[in-house]
């Protein structure tokens, strides 16, 4: 059984998805709402899958000063989770602080502790930026982890939308660009077998949103599953992809 670690930030303007504000028609407030929607879809997928769920949040003392609020990071993340999970699921989910001054340190500390100190069979890590990572994808990854030591989900520009480990790697610098290549190299350096999920979309920029929106619209029209919270937000937003002067662009 794979434990899914959802790496969640308190949903605050400027802290979450900062590049999206500068590269899309979304306002800072809308960007936060998109992050909230994608977070709820990730937590919903984790709760519906065959594994367990751990919500790993960055505590106030690890947040940049402009994003510290009177209401704690933990309270903000728990409130967000409660919008996606029912009471029983909230009681079963684990909420723990991230430890480390960098992303690679926070991921490495969490994964290594869970595998070595808690004897978890396998640990997966995902940020709430890949709304198409649904229950079926999580369960498919868990099946791969029965035969492989590391499973990675590719995304555009050499990024990853999912990373799971049955054995720890050396995480120092493991998320250096391009993350997919670097994580694979670290796993192979440790003589670990690596497998991959089908590529998916991670939403950090306007270009990523241009990729996501047609996929969500097409999946709904084809009668396929869509990330419910993200799809509802995009419907309300009324942003679409059109061609202008030979370029694909986002318009309201």
C-alpha positions in Angstrom: 0.0 0.0 0.0 1.5 3.3 -1.1 1.3 6.3 1.2 0.5 9.5 -0.7 2.2 12.6 0.6 0.4 15.8 -0.6 2.8 18.7 -0.3 0.4 21.6 0.4 1.1 25.3 0.9 -1.4 27.6 2.7 -3.4 29.1 -0.1 -2.2 32.7 0.0 -1.7 35.2 -2.8 1.9 35.4 -4.0 2.9 32.2 -2.3 1.1 29.7 -4.5 1.5 29.6 -8.3 3.4 32.9 -8.5 4.3 32.5 -12.2 0.7 31.9 -13.2 -0.3 35.5 -12.3 2.3 37.0 -14.6 1.6 34.6 -17.5 -2.2 34.3 -17.7 -5.4 36.3 -17.5 -6.0 35.1 -13.9 -5.9 37.6 -11.1 -4.0 36.8 -7.8 -7.3 35.9 -6.1 -8.3 33.6 -9.0 -4.9 32.0 -8.9 -5.4 31.1 -5.2 -8.8 29.7 -6.0 -7.3 27.5 -8.8 -4.7 26.2 -6.3 -7.5 25.5 -3.8 -9.4 23.6 -6.4 -6.4 21.5 -7.5 -5.5 20.8 -3.9 -9.0 19.5 -3.2 -8.8 17.2 -6.3 -5.5 15.8 -5.2 -6.8 15.1 -1.7 -9.9 13.6 -3.1 -7.9 11.3 -5.4 -5.7 10.2 -2.4 -8.7 9.5 -0.2 -10.4 7.5 -3.0 -7.3 5.4 -3.9 -6.2 2.2 -2.3 -3.5 3.9 -0.3 -3.3 6.2 2.7 -3.0 10.0 2.7 -0.6 12.3 4.5 -1.0 16.1 4.1 2.4 17.6 4.5 2.2 21.4 5.0 4.9 24.1 5.4 4.8 25.5 8.9 4.7 29.2 9.6 8.4 29.4 10.5 9.4 28.0 7.1 7.2 30.5 5.2 8.7 33.7 3.7 7.8 36.6 6.0 5.3 38.3 3.6 3.1 35.2 3.6 2.9 34.7 7.4 -0.6 35.4 8.7 -2.3 35.6 12.1 -4.1 32.4 11.1 -1.6 29.6 11.1 -0.5 27.6 8.1 -1.8 24.4 9.7 -5.3 25.9 10.3 -5.5 27.2 6.7 -4.4 23.8 5.2 -6.8 21.8 7.5 -9.7 24.1 6.5 -8.9 23.5 2.9 -8.7 19.7 3.4 -12.0 19.7 5.2 -13.7 21.1 2.0 -12.5 18.0 0.1 -12.8 15.2 2.7 -15.6 14.1 4.9 -15.3 13.7 8.7 -14.2 10.1 8.6 -11.6 10.8 5.9 -10.3 13.8 7.9 -9.9 11.6 10.9 -8.0 9.0 8.9 -5.7 11.5 7.1 -2.4 12.4 8.7 -1.3 16.1 8.9 2.4 16.7 9.5 4.7 19.7 9.1 7.4 19.7 6.4 11.0 19.8 7.7 13.8 21.4 5.7 14.8 24.7 4.2 14.4 23.7 0.5 12.0 21.6 -1.5 14.4 18.7 -2.0 15.2 18.7 1.7 11.5 18.7 2.7 10.7 15.9 0.2 13.8 13.9 1.2 13.3 14.2 4.9 9.7 13.1 4.6 10.3 10.2 2.2 13.3 8.9 4.1 11.7 9.1 7.5 8.5 7.3 6.3 10.5 4.5 4.6 13.1 4.0 7.2 11.6 5.0 10.5 8.0 4.0 9.9 8.6 1.0 7.6 6.3 2.2 4.9 6.4 -0.1 1.9 6.3 2.8 -0.6 5.8 6.6 -0.4 4.5 8.9 -3.2 4.9 12.6 -3.4 2.7 15.0 -5.3 2.1 18.8 -5.4 -1.4 20.0 -6.0 -0.5 21.3 -9.5 -1.5 18.1 -11.5 -5.3 17.9 -11.4 -5.4 15.0 -13.9 -3.6 12.8 -11.4 -6.7 10.9 -10.3 -7.4 7.7 -8.4 -6.8 5.4 -11.3 -3.4 6.9 -11.9 -2.5 6.6 -8.2 -3.6 3.0 -8.2 -1.7 2.2 -11.4 1.5 3.8 -9.9 1.0 1.6 -6.8 0.9 -1.5 -9.0 4.2 -0.4 -10.7 5.8 0.0 -7.3 5.3 -3.7 -6.6 7.9 -4.3 -9.4 10.0 -1.2 -9.4 11.9 0.9 -6.8 11.0 4.3 -8.2 8.0 5.5 -10.3 8.0 9.0 -11.8 5.3 10.9 -13.6 6.7 13.1 -16.4 5.4 16.6 -17.2 6.4 19.3 -19.6 9.9 20.8 -19.7 11.4 17.8 -17.8 9.3 18.3 -14.7 7.5 15.6 -12.7 3.9 15.5 -11.6 4.4 12.5 -9.3 7.3 10.7 -7.7 7.2 7.5 -5.6 9.8 5.6 -3.9 10.1 2.1 -2.4 13.7 2.8 -1.4 15.3 6.2 -0.5 17.6 8.0 -2.8 20.2 10.8 -2.2 17.8 13.8 -2.3 20.5 16.4 -2.2 20.0 18.3 -5.5 17.6 15.6 -6.7 15.1 18.2 -7.9 17.6 20.1 -10.0 16.3 21.1 -13.5 15.3 19.0 -15.4 13.7 17.1 -12.4 12.7 14.0 -14.4 16.2 13.4 -15.6 17.9 14.3 -12.3 15.6 12.0 -10.2 16.1 9.2 -12.6 19.9 9.6 -12.4 19.8 9.6 -8.6 17.8 6.4 -8.6 20.0 4.7 -11.1 23.1 5.8 -9.1 21.6 3.8 -6.2 21.1 0.9 -8.6 17.3 1.2 -8.3 14.8 0.2 -11.0 12.8 3.1 -12.4 9.4 3.1 -14.2 7.2 5.9 -15.5 3.5 7.0 -15.5 2.0 8.5 -18.7 2.9 12.2 -19.0 0.5 14.7 -17.4 0.0 18.4 -17.0 1.4 20.4 -14.2 -0.1 23.9 -13.9 2.4 26.6 -13.0 2.3 29.0 -15.9 -0.1 30.3 -18.5 1.3 27.9 -21.0 0.4 25.0 -18.7 -3.1 26.3 -18.3 -3.4 26.4 -22.1 -2.6 22.7 -22.1 -5.0 21.8 -19.2 -8.1 23.6 -20.3 -8.6 21.8 -23.6 -8.0 18.5 -22.0 -10.6 19.0 -19.3 -13.1 20.3 -21.8 -12.4 17.4 -24.2 -12.6 14.8 -21.4 -16.0 16.1 -20.2 -17.4 16.1 -23.8 -16.1 12.5 -24.3 -17.8 11.4 -21.1 -14.5 10.7 -19.3 -13.7 11.6 -15.7 -12.5 15.1 -14.9 -11.1 16.7 -11.7 -14.4 17.9 -10.3 -13.2 20.9 -8.3 -10.7 22.1 -11.0 -13.3 21.6 -13.8 -15.9 23.6 -11.8 -13.5 26.4 -11.2 -12.5 26.6 -14.9 -16.2 26.6 -15.9 -16.8 29.6 -13.7 -13.7 31.3 -14.9 -14.8 31.1 -18.5 -11.2 31.2 -19.8 -10.6 29.4 -23.2 -7.8 28.8 -25.6 -8.1 30.6 -29.0 -5.8 31.5 -31.8 -4.8 35.1 -32.3 -2.3 36.2 -34.9 -1.1 32.6 -35.3 -0.5 32.2 -31.6 -2.6 30.2 -29.1 -3.6 32.3 -26.2 -5.9 32.4 -23.2 -8.9 34.7 -23.3 -12.0 35.2 -21.2 
